[in-house]
Amino acid sequence: LDSQLPDVLDHLQGSLRAGYGLLQAVEWVSRQLPDPAGAEFDRVIREVQLGRGLMDALESMVRRIPSDDLALIVTAIKIQYEVGGSLAEILETVAHTIRERVRIMREIQVLTAQQRYSGYVLMFLPIGLAVFLMVINPEYEMRLFTPGPTLCIPIGAAVLMILGYFIMRRIVDIEV
């Protein structure tokens, strides 16, 4: 649904600028957009037809779908509903904000790709080397796994590799 939200906003803006009311604009979105957005907005329309208020139906959709962008849209609609102003302009600003957030997220994914894959290489290189040594010279590798103090070496290495992997993921995982 998040990938369809800019289209939802474009349809809502266009409908509002064409003179439709908010309910008619939501109905237009439910008919024009494919699932999941079309189905979710159709559910909002059905809830309104059953007697629920439009704002309540939109808030219900936000509770059903965990999306920060959708919550931002519904909050903007609620504020406009209470305060007034041009909803089309507000939705245009929200659409621009969402598009910029998506663009920045993609840019971050591109910029951090090398570090992510470096983390994977650093994680799997020792494992691959251990498997290679096991195939080439099993006696040499098995000395590490004999009971006693030498058993701490592979266990410690495994723990540190896993810890390093999670630290690398945390460094590279940037939220916008």
KOLDOGU-911203 format. One record per atom (N, C-alpha, C): chain; x, y, z; atom name; residue number from 1. Coordinates in steps of 0.001 Angstrom, whole numbers, padded with zeros to 6 digits, m for minus. Example, Ala and Ser with C-alpha at 12.3 -4.5 7.8 and 13.67 -1.06 7.14 Angstrom:
(A,(013190,m005690,007800),N,1)
(A,(012300,m004500,007800),CA,1)
(A,(013200,m003300,007800),C,1)
(A,(012850,m002250,007080),N,2)
(A,(013670,m001060,007140),CA,2)
(A,(012900,000030,007870),C,2)
//
This chain:
(A,(000826,m001203,000000),N,1)
(A,(000000,000000,000000),CA,1)
(A,(000866,001262,000000),C,1)
(A,(001994,001223,000705),N,2)
(A,(002852,002413,000767),CA,2)
(A,(003298,002868,m000614),C,2)
(A,(003560,001914,m001502),N,3)
(A,(004010,002294,m002844),CA,3)
(A,(002897,002952,m003652),C,3)
(A,(001636,002718,m003279),N,4)
(A,(000507,003307,m003998),CA,4)
(A,(000053,004641,m003413),C,4)
(A,(000558,005025,m002261),N,5)
(A,(000068,006238,m001605),CA,5)
(A,(000282,007512,m002421),C,5)
(A,(001408,007693,m003124),N,6)
(A,(001493,008889,m003981),CA,6)
(A,(000399,008923,m005054),C,6)
(A,(000064,007769,m005623),N,7)
(A,(m001027,007723,m006602),CA,7)
(A,(m002364,008032,m005942),C,7)
(A,(m002561,007520,m004734),N,8)
(A,(m003789,007819,m003990),CA,8)
(A,(m003919,009328,m003811),C,8)
(A,(m002818,009962,m003403),N,9)
(A,(m002856,011407,m003182),CA,9)
(A,(m003103,012166,m004477),C,9)
(A,(m002498,011715,m005576),N,10)
(A,(m002740,012364,m006868),CA,10)
(A,(m004208,012279,m007257),C,10)
(A,(m004810,011101,m007072),N,11)
(A,(m006224,010938,m007398),CA,11)
(A,(m007108,011793,m006483),C,11)
(A,(m006778,011816,m005193),N,12)
(A,(m007562,012637,m004268),CA,12)
(A,(m007464,014119,m004631),C,12)
(A,(m006242,014584,m004912),N,13)
(A,(m006050,015987,m005294),CA,13)
(A,(m006839,016336,m006545),C,13)
(A,(m006701,015488,m007559),N,14)
(A,(m007396,015741,m008817),CA,14)
(A,(m008899,015795,m008632),C,14)
(A,(m009418,014881,m007848),N,15)
(A,(m010861,014846,m007603),CA,15)
(A,(m011315,016085,m006840),C,15)
(A,(m010544,016477,m005834),N,16)
(A,(m010913,017657,m005050),CA,16)
(A,(m010848,018925,m005896),C,16)
(A,(m009841,019021,m006745),N,17)
(A,(m009722,020197,m007614),CA,17)
(A,(m010807,020218,m008686),C,17)
(A,(m011328,019037,m009032),N,18)
(A,(m012414,018960,m010014),CA,18)
(A,(m013761,019288,m009381),C,18)
(A,(m013779,019506,m008080),N,19)
(A,(m015014,019910,m007429),CA,19)
(A,(m015692,018830,m006609),C,19)
(A,(m015116,017637,m006560),N,20)
(A,(m015703,016580,m005740),CA,20)
(A,(m015484,016888,m004262),C,20)
(A,(m016353,016345,m003436),N,21)
(A,(m016145,016392,m001999),CA,21)
(A,(m015170,015291,m001602),C,21)
(A,(m014765,015288,m000348),N,22)
(A,(m013791,014301,000110),CA,22)
(A,(m014332,012883,m000017),C,22)
(A,(m015584,012675,000353),N,23)
(A,(m016173,011339,000256),CA,23)
(A,(m016215,010861,m001193),C,23)
(A,(m016591,011748,m002104),N,24)
(A,(m016614,011383,m003522),CA,24)
(A,(m015201,011096,m004027),C,24)
(A,(m014224,011863,m003555),N,25)
(A,(m012835,011644,m003964),CA,25)
(A,(m012337,010285,m003471),C,25)
(A,(m012682,009926,m002238),N,26)
(A,(m012293,008619,m001699),CA,26)
(A,(m012961,007507,m002498),C,26)
(A,(m014215,007712,m002865),N,27)
(A,(m014920,006718,m003678),CA,27)
(A,(m014254,006579,m005049),C,27)
(A,(m013827,007695,m005636),N,28)
(A,(m013132,007676,m006923),CA,28)
(A,(m011824,006877,m006812),C,28)
(A,(m011096,007093,m005730),N,29)
(A,(m009848,006352,m005499),CA,29)
(A,(m010143,004864,m005388),C,29)
(A,(m011207,004513,m004688),N,30)
(A,(m011526,003090,m004493),CA,30)
(A,(m011856,002408,m005815),C,30)
(A,(m012406,003164,m006763),N,31)
(A,(m012758,002568,m008057),CA,31)
(A,(m011599,002584,m009047),C,31)
(A,(m010718,003564,m008942),N,32)
(A,(m009687,003747,m009959),CA,32)
(A,(m008387,002992,m009680),C,32)
(A,(m008054,002800,m008426),N,33)
(A,(m006756,002200,m008107),CA,33)
(A,(m006884,000697,m007876),C,33)
(A,(m005849,m000056,m008279),N,34)
(A,(m005868,m001504,m008035),CA,34)
(A,(m005638,m001806,m006557),C,34)
(A,(m005833,m003061,m006214),N,35)
(A,(m005600,m003498,m004837),CA,35)
(A,(m004117,m003377,m004519),C,35)
(A,(m003767,m003155,m003312),N,36)
(A,(m004555,m003112,m002085),CA,36)
(A,(m005210,m001753,m001803),C,36)
(A,(m004740,m000673,m002443),N,37)
(A,(m005307,000650,m002142),CA,37)
(A,(m006787,000712,m002489),C,37)
(A,(m007146,000197,m003659),N,38)
(A,(m008547,000227,m004070),CA,38)
(A,(m009441,m000502,m003088),C,38)
(A,(m009002,m001665,m002644),N,39)
(A,(m009803,m002465,m001710),CA,39)
(A,(m009926,m001773,m000355),C,39)
(A,(m008844,m001176,000122),N,40)
(A,(m008886,m000512,001434),CA,40)
(A,(m009797,000713,001409),C,40)
(A,(m009712,001501,000346),N,41)
(A,(m010580,002677,000269),CA,41)
(A,(m012027,002270,m000007),C,41)
(A,(m012227,001139,m000681),N,42)
(A,(m013577,000609,m000862),CA,42)
(A,(m014164,000208,000495),C,42)
(A,(m013322,m000345,001343),N,43)
(A,(m013783,m000707,002689),CA,43)
(A,(m014176,000542,003481),C,43)
(A,(m013419,001620,003300),N,44)
(A,(m013763,002888,003954),CA,44)
(A,(m015136,003359,003476),C,44)
(A,(m015374,003286,002165),N,45)
(A,(m016663,003709,001601),CA,45)
(A,(m017795,002851,002169),C,45)
(A,(m017571,001538,002250),N,46)
(A,(m018609,000654,002796),CA,46)
(A,(m018905,000975,004254),C,46)
(A,(m017863,001291,005028),N,47)
(A,(m018076,001661,006430),CA,47)
(A,(m018894,002945,006532),C,47)
(A,(m018621,003906,005648),N,48)
(A,(m019381,005158,005649),CA,48)
(A,(m020834,004883,005268),C,48)
(A,(m021040,003997,004304),N,49)
(A,(m022405,003662,003886),CA,49)
(A,(m023179,002954,004998),C,49)
(A,(m022459,002297,005891),N,50)
(A,(m023110,001625,007018),CA,50)
(A,(m023351,002567,008198),C,50)
(A,(m023009,003853,008025),N,51)
(A,(m023324,004829,009052),CA,51)
(A,(m022143,005362,009833),C,51)
(A,(m020971,004903,009553),N,52)
(A,(m019793,005395,010260),CA,52)
(A,(m019352,006719,009620),C,52)
(A,(m018795,007602,010401),N,53)
(A,(m018289,008867,009867),CA,53)
(A,(m017044,008635,009017),C,53)
(A,(m016807,009523,008067),N,54)
(A,(m015657,009371,007175),CA,54)
(A,(m014346,009400,007951),C,54)
(A,(m014224,010320,008908),N,55)
(A,(m012987,010400,009690),CA,55)
(A,(m012769,009128,010505),C,55)
(A,(m013843,008599,011081),N,56)
(A,(m013734,007353,011846),CA,56)
(A,(m013317,006198,010940),C,56)
(A,(m013869,006148,009739),N,57)
(A,(m013524,005078,008801),CA,57)
(A,(m012067,005191,008364),C,57)
(A,(m011591,006423,008142),N,58)
(A,(m010182,006612,007767),CA,58)
(A,(m009260,006237,008926),C,58)
(A,(m009635,006610,010148),N,59)
(A,(m008824,006240,011312),CA,59)
(A,(m008815,004730,011509),C,59)
(A,(m009918,004087,011207),N,60)
(A,(m009977,002628,011281),CA,60)
(A,(m009008,002003,010281),C,60)
(A,(m008906,002604,009095),N,61)
(A,(m007964,002105,008091),CA,61)
(A,(m006527,002258,008585),C,61)
(A,(m006235,003363,009258),N,62)
(A,(m004885,003572,009801),CA,62)
(A,(m004573,002525,010860),C,62)
(A,(m005563,002159,011677),N,63)
(A,(m005338,001123,012694),CA,63)
(A,(m005129,m000246,012057),C,63)
(A,(m005811,m000508,010944),N,64)
(A,(m005662,m001801,010261),CA,64)
(A,(m004322,m001922,009552),C,64)
(A,(m003844,m000819,009004),N,65)
(A,(m002644,m000841,008169),CA,65)
(A,(m001551,m000034,008863),C,65)
(A,(m000510,m000692,009342),N,66)
(A,(000570,000045,010002),CA,66)
(A,(001461,000748,008973),C,66)
(A,(001173,001998,008704),N,67)
(A,(001934,002773,007727),CA,67)
(A,(002049,004207,008220),C,67)
(A,(003279,004677,008359),N,68)
(A,(003496,006056,008798),CA,68)
(A,(002960,007049,007778),C,68)
(A,(003145,006731,006491),N,69)
(A,(002683,007639,005447),CA,69)
(A,(001160,007735,005429),C,69)
(A,(000486,006610,005597),N,70)
(A,(m000976,006628,005638),CA,70)
(A,(m001467,007413,006852),C,70)
(A,(m000799,007234,007979),N,71)
(A,(m001160,007997,009181),CA,71)
(A,(m000959,009494,008942),C,71)
(A,(000096,009855,008216),N,72)
(A,(000347,011259,007887),CA,72)
(A,(m000776,011824,007021),C,72)
(A,(m001221,011045,006043),N,73)
(A,(m002303,011488,005157),CA,73)
(A,(m003587,011710,005954),C,73)
(A,(m003952,010740,006768),N,74)
(A,(m005202,010847,007532),CA,74)
(A,(m005118,011986,008549),C,74)
(A,(m003957,012178,009152),N,75)
(A,(m003787,013296,010082),CA,75)
(A,(m003954,014627,009360),C,75)
(A,(m003372,014737,008168),N,76)
(A,(m003519,015970,007385),CA,76)
(A,(m004981,016224,007038),C,76)
(A,(m005702,015167,006673),N,77)
(A,(m007123,015315,006346),CA,77)
(A,(m007908,015747,007587),C,77)
(A,(m007591,015144,008743),N,78)
(A,(m008291,015507,009983),CA,78)
(A,(m008041,016963,010356),C,78)
(A,(m006792,017390,010238),N,79)
(A,(m006465,018777,010588),CA,79)
(A,(m007200,019736,009659),C,79)
(A,(m007205,019437,008366),N,80)
(A,(m007911,020294,007419),CA,80)
(A,(m009399,020294,007711),C,80)
(A,(m009920,019151,008094),N,81)
(A,(m011346,019013,008392),CA,81)
(A,(m011740,019899,009573),C,81)
(A,(m010835,019998,010565),N,82)
(A,(m011124,020787,011759),CA,82)
(A,(m010805,022269,011577),C,82)
(A,(m009692,022568,010904),N,83)
(A,(m009212,023940,010802),CA,83)
(A,(m009709,024618,009527),C,83)
(A,(m009769,023862,008445),N,84)
(A,(m010163,024427,007157),CA,84)
(A,(m008955,024644,006269),C,84)
(A,(m009190,025158,005095),N,85)
(A,(m008125,025397,004141),CA,85)
(A,(m008303,024512,002925),C,85)
(A,(m007359,024617,002022),N,86)
(A,(m007431,023859,000777),CA,86)
(A,(m006849,022464,000989),C,86)
(A,(m007716,021469,000998),N,87)
(A,(m007261,020095,001201),CA,87)
(A,(m006387,019635,000043),C,87)
(A,(m006702,020082,m001169),N,88)
(A,(m005905,019678,m002333),CA,88)
(A,(m004455,020136,m002180),C,88)
(A,(m004255,021362,m001699),N,89)
(A,(m002891,021864,m001510),CA,89)
(A,(m002179,021106,m000391),C,89)
(A,(m002907,020813,000668),N,90)
(A,(m002316,020056,001777),CA,90)
(A,(m001895,018674,001296),C,90)
(A,(m002756,018013,000535),N,91)
(A,(m002430,016678,000030),CA,91)
(A,(m001274,016730,m000962),C,91)
(A,(m001170,017824,m001706),N,92)
(A,(m000037,017982,m002622),CA,92)
(A,(001270,018060,m001839),C,92)
(A,(001251,018793,m000736),N,93)
(A,(002439,018894,000115),CA,93)
(A,(002783,017543,000733),C,93)
(A,(001776,016822,001192),N,94)
(A,(002002,015497,001776),CA,94)
(A,(002556,014547,000716),C,94)
(A,(002020,014611,m000503),N,95)
(A,(002518,013755,m001590),CA,95)
(A,(003985,014057,m001875),C,95)
(A,(004331,015340,m001886),N,96)
(A,(005729,015720,m002116),CA,96)
(A,(006620,015176,m000997),C,96)
(A,(006150,015269,000240),N,97)
(A,(006910,014759,001384),CA,97)
(A,(007126,013253,001273),C,97)
(A,(006081,012525,000908),N,98)
(A,(006189,011065,000788),CA,98)
(A,(007133,010693,m000344),C,98)
(A,(007018,011382,m001474),N,99)
(A,(007917,011088,m002605),CA,99)
(A,(009377,011367,m002244),C,99)
(A,(009613,012455,m001520),N,100)
(A,(010979,012770,m001096),CA,100)
(A,(011508,011715,m000128),C,100)
(A,(010657,011254,000770),N,101)
(A,(011082,010218,001714),CA,101)
(A,(011449,008937,000972),C,101)
(A,(010639,008557,m000012),N,102)
(A,(010924,007354,m000806),CA,102)
(A,(012224,007536,m001582),C,102)
(A,(012423,008729,m002163),N,103)
(A,(013650,008995,m002920),CA,103)
(A,(014875,008907,m002010),C,103)
(A,(014776,009474,m000824),N,104)
(A,(015898,009441,000114),CA,104)
(A,(016169,008011,000571),C,104)
(A,(015114,007238,000820),N,105)
(A,(015299,005834,001221),CA,105)
(A,(016024,005046,000131),C,105)
(A,(015641,005259,m001125),N,106)
(A,(016323,004564,m002228),CA,106)
(A,(017780,004987,m002320),C,106)
(A,(018029,006273,m002134),N,107)
(A,(019397,006768,m002185),CA,107)
(A,(020230,006169,m001055),C,107)
(A,(019648,006063,000121),N,108)
(A,(020350,005449,001248),CA,108)
(A,(020643,003985,000950),C,108)
(A,(019682,003277,000354),N,109)
(A,(019897,001872,m000001),CA,109)
(A,(021081,001734,m000953),C,109)
(A,(021171,002635,m001921),N,110)
(A,(022275,002584,m002884),CA,110)
(A,(023598,002901,m002196),C,110)
(A,(023606,003933,m001364),N,111)
(A,(024853,004353,m000728),CA,111)
(A,(025361,003356,000309),C,111)
(A,(024472,002600,000918),N,112)
(A,(024901,001647,001941),CA,112)
(A,(025025,000220,001416),C,112)
(A,(024796,000017,000137),N,113)
(A,(024861,m001341,m000424),CA,113)
(A,(026251,m001947,m000249),C,113)
(A,(027297,m001170,m000513),N,114)
(A,(028655,m001699,m000393),CA,114)
(A,(028942,m002136,001045),C,114)
(A,(028527,m001350,002006),N,115)
(A,(028776,m001706,003396),CA,115)
(A,(027980,m002947,003794),C,115)
(A,(026747,m003057,003301),N,116)
(A,(025948,m004246,003609),CA,116)
(A,(026630,m005493,003071),C,116)
(A,(027058,m005447,001827),N,117)
(A,(027680,m006632,001240),CA,117)
(A,(029054,m006902,001844),C,117)
(A,(029748,m005866,002277),N,118)
(A,(031006,m006081,002997),CA,118)
(A,(030738,m006837,004293),C,118)
(A,(029655,m006504,004955),N,119)
(A,(029272,m007223,006170),CA,119)
(A,(028985,m008684,005894),C,119)
(A,(028302,m008961,004779),N,120)
(A,(028026,m010359,004421),CA,120)
(A,(029328,m011107,004137),C,120)
(A,(030234,m010467,003412),N,121)
(A,(031512,m011119,003096),CA,121)
(A,(032288,m011390,004377),C,121)
(A,(032348,m010393,005254),N,122)
(A,(033079,m010577,006507),CA,122)
(A,(032439,m011643,007387),C,122)
(A,(031146,m011839,007248),N,123)
(A,(030448,m012863,008031),CA,123)
(A,(030726,m014256,007476),C,123)
(A,(030677,m014391,006158),N,124)
(A,(030750,m015727,005571),CA,124)
(A,(032161,m016149,005153),C,124)
(A,(033108,m015236,005088),N,125)
(A,(034476,m015595,004725),CA,125)
(A,(035107,m016556,005736),C,125)
(A,(035023,m016307,007037),N,126)
(A,(035594,m017269,007985),CA,126)
(A,(034889,m018630,007945),C,126)
(A,(033579,m018619,007711),N,127)
(A,(032850,m019886,007619),CA,127)
(A,(033322,m020663,006399),C,127)
(A,(033448,m019966,005270),N,128)
(A,(033934,m020614,004049),CA,128)
(A,(035350,m021136,004220),C,128)
(A,(036201,m020366,004884),N,129)
(A,(037573,m020796,005131),CA,129)
(A,(037601,m022030,006032),C,129)
(A,(036747,m022063,007047),N,130)
(A,(036689,m023225,007936),CA,130)
(A,(036228,m024465,007178),C,130)
(A,(035226,m024315,006316),N,131)
(A,(034756,m025453,005513),CA,131)
(A,(035857,m025906,004564),C,131)
(A,(036554,m024954,003948),N,132)
(A,(037645,m025290,003029),CA,132)
(A,(038741,m026065,003761),C,132)
(A,(039139,m025598,004941),N,133)
(A,(040171,m026295,005710),CA,133)
(A,(039696,m027671,006166),C,133)
(A,(038399,m027799,006453),N,134)
(A,(037847,m029090,006863),CA,134)
(A,(037944,m030093,005717),C,134)
(A,(037712,m029629,004501),N,135)
(A,(037785,m030518,003335),CA,135)
(A,(039238,m030860,003015),C,135)
(A,(040117,m029883,003058),N,136)
(A,(041521,m030085,002688),CA,136)
(A,(042270,m030896,003742),C,136)
(A,(042138,m030500,005002),N,137)
(A,(042897,m031145,006070),CA,137)
(A,(042018,m031244,007321),C,137)
(A,(041173,m032282,007409),N,138)
(A,(040234,m032389,008535),CA,138)
(A,(040920,m032488,009897),C,138)
(A,(042085,m033129,009959),N,139)
(A,(042766,m033277,011246),CA,139)
(A,(043166,m031919,011822),C,139)
(A,(043616,m031032,010968),N,140)
(A,(044036,m029701,011398),CA,140)
(A,(042855,m028929,011996),C,140)
(A,(041723,m029012,011338),N,141)
(A,(040530,m028288,011786),CA,141)
(A,(039936,m028919,013045),C,141)
(A,(039979,m030228,013149),N,142)
(A,(039351,m030921,014280),CA,142)
(A,(040067,m030644,015598),C,142)
(A,(041309,m030190,015548),N,143)
(A,(042020,m029849,016786),CA,143)
(A,(041315,m028712,017535),C,143)
(A,(040646,m027845,016779),N,144)
(A,(039923,m026742,017418),CA,144)
(A,(038683,m027217,018170),C,144)
(A,(038151,m028369,017769),N,145)
(A,(036892,m028838,018342),CA,145)
(A,(037076,m029945,019382),C,145)
(A,(038292,m030184,019812),N,146)
(A,(038510,m031165,020870),CA,146)
(A,(038131,m030527,022204),C,146)
(A,(037600,m031329,023121),N,147)
(A,(037226,m030767,024426),CA,147)
(A,(038444,m030172,025123),C,147)
(A,(038218,m029051,025754),N,148)
(A,(039295,m028380,026459),CA,148)
(A,(039314,m026903,026120),C,148)
(A,(040425,m026256,026439),N,149)
(A,(040498,m024803,026230),CA,149)
(A,(040435,m024393,024754),C,149)
(A,(040851,m025268,023848),N,150)
(A,(040833,m024886,022428),CA,150)
(A,(039411,m024774,021885),C,150)
(A,(038452,m025364,022565),N,151)
(A,(037055,m025280,022120),CA,151)
(A,(036518,m023851,022264),C,151)
(A,(037138,m023053,023128),N,152)
(A,(036711,m021658,023295),CA,152)
(A,(036986,m020828,022042),C,152)
(A,(037978,m021220,021258),N,153)
(A,(038344,m020439,020069),CA,153)
(A,(037218,m020438,019036),C,153)
(A,(036712,m021598,018572),N,154)
(A,(035631,m021529,017570),CA,154)
(A,(034322,m020971,018138),C,154)
(A,(034055,m021249,019418),N,155)
(A,(032832,m020706,020019),CA,155)
(A,(032932,m019180,020109),C,155)
(A,(034061,m018688,020583),N,156)
(A,(034271,m017238,020660),CA,156)
(A,(034229,m016586,019289),C,156)
(A,(034830,m017240,018301),N,157)
(A,(034812,m016695,016942),CA,157)
(A,(033387,m016617,016407),C,157)
(A,(032597,m017654,016649),N,158)
(A,(031206,m017655,016169),CA,158)
(A,(030400,m016551,016851),C,158)
(A,(030572,m016405,018155),N,159)
(A,(029844,m015364,018884),CA,159)
(A,(030247,m013983,018379),C,159)
(A,(031537,m013754,018192),N,160)
(A,(032006,m012453,017715),CA,160)
(A,(031555,m012176,016281),C,160)
(A,(031499,m013211,015433),N,161)
(A,(031018,m013015,014061),CA,161)
(A,(029548,m012623,014057),C,161)
(A,(028759,m013291,014874),N,162)
(A,(027330,m012964,014943),CA,162)
(A,(027140,m011555,015505),C,162)
(A,(027876,m011222,016541),N,163)
(A,(027803,m009886,017119),CA,163)
(A,(028220,m008827,016094),C,163)
(A,(029294,m009088,015373),N,164)
(A,(029755,m008165,014336),CA,164)
(A,(028729,m007975,013235),C,164)
(A,(028059,m009058,012872),N,165)
(A,(027027,m008977,011837),CA,165)
(A,(025896,m008059,012281),C,165)
(A,(025430,m008208,013525),N,166)
(A,(024340,m007361,014005),CA,166)
(A,(024776,m005908,014175),C,166)
(A,(026011,m005694,014581),N,167)
(A,(026515,m004325,014690),CA,167)
(A,(026589,m003685,013309),C,167)
(A,(027071,m004434,012315),N,168)
(A,(027157,m003916,010949),CA,168)
(A,(025766,m003572,010418),C,168)
(A,(024801,m004442,010683),N,169)
(A,(023428,m004167,010218),CA,169)
(A,(022869,m002922,010887),C,169)
(A,(023173,m002750,012145),N,170)
(A,(022661,m001576,012861),CA,170)
(A,(023293,m000289,012331),C,170)
(A,(024569,m000346,011996),N,171)
(A,(025248,000825,011450),CA,171)
(A,(024664,001200,010096),C,171)
(A,(024389,000209,009267),N,172)
(A,(023938,000450,007898),CA,172)
(A,(022442,000751,007831),C,172)
(A,(021674,000337,008829),N,173)
(A,(020226,000541,008818),CA,173)
(A,(019904,001970,009254),C,173)
(A,(019641,002815,008264),N,174)
(A,(019362,004224,008518),CA,174)
(A,(017879,004464,008287),C,174)
(A,(017218,005064,009267),N,175)
(A,(015789,005366,009119),CA,175)
(A,(015602,006805,008691),C,175)
(A,(014594,007001,007839),N,176)
(A,(014276,008355,007371),CA,176)
(A,(012922,008739,007897),C,176)
//
